[in-house]
Amino acid sequence: MTATAAVLIIGNEILSGRTQDANLQYLAKRMGELGIRLNQARIIPDGTADIITAVQDLAATHTYVFTTGGIGFTHDDITAVSVAKAFNVGIEEHPEALRLLQDYYGDALNEARRRMALIPQGATLIDNPISKAPAFQIQNVFVLAGVPSVMQAMFEGLVGRLTGGKPIQFAAVSCKLPEGVLADDLMLLQDRHPDVEIGSYPSFKTGILGVSLVVRGIDTDSIARATKDISDMIRSLGGEPVKE
């Protein structure tokens, strides 16, 4: 069975439009490369009830859950406490997390920064090679930083804990036909190729309607057969297929 994943983006700054999320695209790409199907992504505010509900729901329905944001030391960084509540465990100062912070900050480690050593009971630390304050894993939930460079470094350090499958591959064919011209034939074509997913993405470039048809799957031969049939379909409808 294919492993599945969900991404939970936590932060009022994302929902307000003040900050643009840069983590979802990275995680989606890496999930595909690892053969893990990303089924869902949510953006929620910095609210304890919101985090608890989302974590419990996603953890129960996915192989892996990755959260980003809210693990700093300011008043609105409530992810660690909320995730602990989602799993009905306490939160405590983790000795190794504290040691890492002491080594990094030295005499500048104040009470606020020390709060980054608070980790849910039973959780496993995730290394942070950039700013040292660790993230953590509890059961199938990986709680990561929101800063993209830090999140990416954390993720690459935990890849060995994940079990995926064959990498998810893509092929794309575009043409200058309106999507409506292709719709009926495309539906039949998808039925003939159940082993792949075919997505249709319309465009409007330089005043000309067009569409990009993307084939997604794990078997190279299946993708190739579907791509060929798409090209043949486009030609039969008077268009010219272009491989992207």
N, C-alpha and C positions, 0 to 999 in steps of 0.2 A: 504494500500500500504506500502511496506517495505521501511523504511528510508534508505537512501544511504549516503555514505561519500566518501570524497577524502582527501588524505594527500599530502600536498605540502611542500617538504623539500627544504629549501633555504640555499645555502652556497657554495661558491667556494671551501672551504676546503673539502667538500664531493665529489665534482666533480673531484678534483685533486687527490683523493685517499689518501690524508694525514690523513683525519679523517674518520673513519668508522661509518656510521649511526647506531644508536641503538634505534631510536624512532619508526621506522615503524613497527617492529615486535610487540612492546608493544601496539601500537595503533590498529594494526590489531587484536590482541588477544582480546583487550578490546571491540572493535567494535562487534566482534562475540558474546561475552558474553552479550552485551547490545542489541543484536538483530538488529544491524545496519549493513547493507551490505557495506563493503569497496570495492568500484568499481574501484578505480584508485589511483595511487601514482605517483607523479612526483618529479624529482630533478632538480632544476634550479639554475643558478648562482645568485650572489648578483648584480642584475641589475634591475633598476627601471622598464624599459619597460617589461622585462621578468616577473616580479612579477605582474604588472598590468594586463598583458594579461592572465596569468595563473589564477589569483584570479577571474577575471571577467568570464572567461570560466567555471571554476569549480563551482563557486557560482551559476551560472545560470543553472547548470545541476545536482546538488547534493543537498540533504537535508542539509548536513553539510560539511564544509571544515575546515581542521585543518592544519595550517602552523606551521613549526618549524624552528627556527633559525633567526638571524638577528635583535634581538630586544635589543641589548646592547647599549653602548654609544660611540663606536669607529666609525671611518669614514665609515666603510663598513657595519654598522648596519643600513640598510635603509628600513627595512620591514615596520615599522609603517608609515613612510612617503609615501611609495609606495602603501600600502593598502588604505590609505586615498585617494590617487589619484584615485585608482581603483573604489572607491565609490563616487568620485567627492565631497569630503568634505575637509574641512580644518583640520589642526592639531594644537593642543593647549596644554598648560600646564594644566594638570588635577589636581585640588586642592587636591583631596584625594590621588592621586598617589604621589604628592609632599610631602604631610604629611607623608606618609609611608616611603619615602626615607629620610626625615628629621629625623624621629624617629630612623631609622636604622643606618644612617651614622653620624648623629650629625654634629660636626664641620668638619668632613671629606667629607661632601657633597659639591663637587666642581661643576663647570659648566658642565663638561663632564658627571658626574653621574646624574646631574639634567636633562639631556636630556632624561633620561628614564621615566620622567614624561610626555613627549609629547605623547598625545593620540589623535587619530582621533575624530573629533567632533561627538557626538552622540553615541560613543562606551561605552560599559559597562566593568568595570574592572574585571579581573580574578585574584583571590588571589594567591600570591606566598609565601607560608609559610616558604620557605627556605632562599631566599635572598631578599625578600620583594618587589623588583621591579616588579610591576604587569604586567601581560599580559592583553589582552583585546579581547572583542567580538564586532564585528560590523555586524549587520544583522545575516546571517548564517555562518559567518567566525570567527573562533577562532584562534587568533594569539598567539602562545606559544613560550616558550624559546627553545633553541637548546640543552642545557645541559640536558642529560637524566633524572637525578634525579629531577631537577627543573621542566622539562616538565611533568613528571609523577605526581608530586605533584599538579601542576596546573590542569592537566586533571582530577584527582580524585576530585578536588574541584568544577569542573564545570559539573560533571556527571548529577546532578539534573536538568540541563537546557536541557538535551537531552531526546527525546522521541524515544524509540526503539520499539522492538517487542519481539517475542519469541527468546531466545538465539539460535544462530547457533551452531549445534552439528556436531560431526564428528565420523566416524567409519572407520577403516582401516583393510584391509586384504592383506597380501603379499604372494608371492609364488616364486619359482625358475623356472619360465618359462620366456622365452624371450617375450618382449612386443609384438613383431610381431605375435606371436602365438595367442595372446588374442585379437588383435585389432578388427577383424570383429565381433566376438561374443560380445565384449564389446560395440560396437556401437549399436547393437541390444538391448542389455541390458539397455543402457541409454534411448533408445526410449521407453522401457517398464516402465521406472521409471522417468517420467517427473518432479516429485515433489522433486527430489534430483539431485545434481550435482555429477558426478563421475569423479575423476581425476586419471590419470595413470602416475606413476612416476618410471621410470626404474632405476635400480641400477646395479652395477658391484662390487660385494664383493668377495674377495678371489678368483678372477678369474671366478666367476659364475654369469651369467646373471640372473636378477630377476626383479620383479616389485612390487610396493606397490600401491594398489588401494584404494583410499580414497573417502568415501561417505560423502557428506556435505548437510545438510538440517535443517529444523526447527521442523520436525515431527519425533518423536522417532520410531513410527511404520513403517513409510516409509523408514527410514534409515535401520531398522532391516530387512525389506523385501528385500531391494536392496542388503544388505550385504549377506544374505542367498543365493540369486541368484548368486552373485559373487562367493561365495564358491562352489556352485554346478557347475558353469561354469568351474572353475579351475580344479575341479575333473574330469569333462567330457573331459578335454583336457590333462589329464595325470599328473596333478600337485597336490600338497598338500597345501591347504589354511592354512595360519597361521594368527590368529587375532592379531593385534598389540595393 
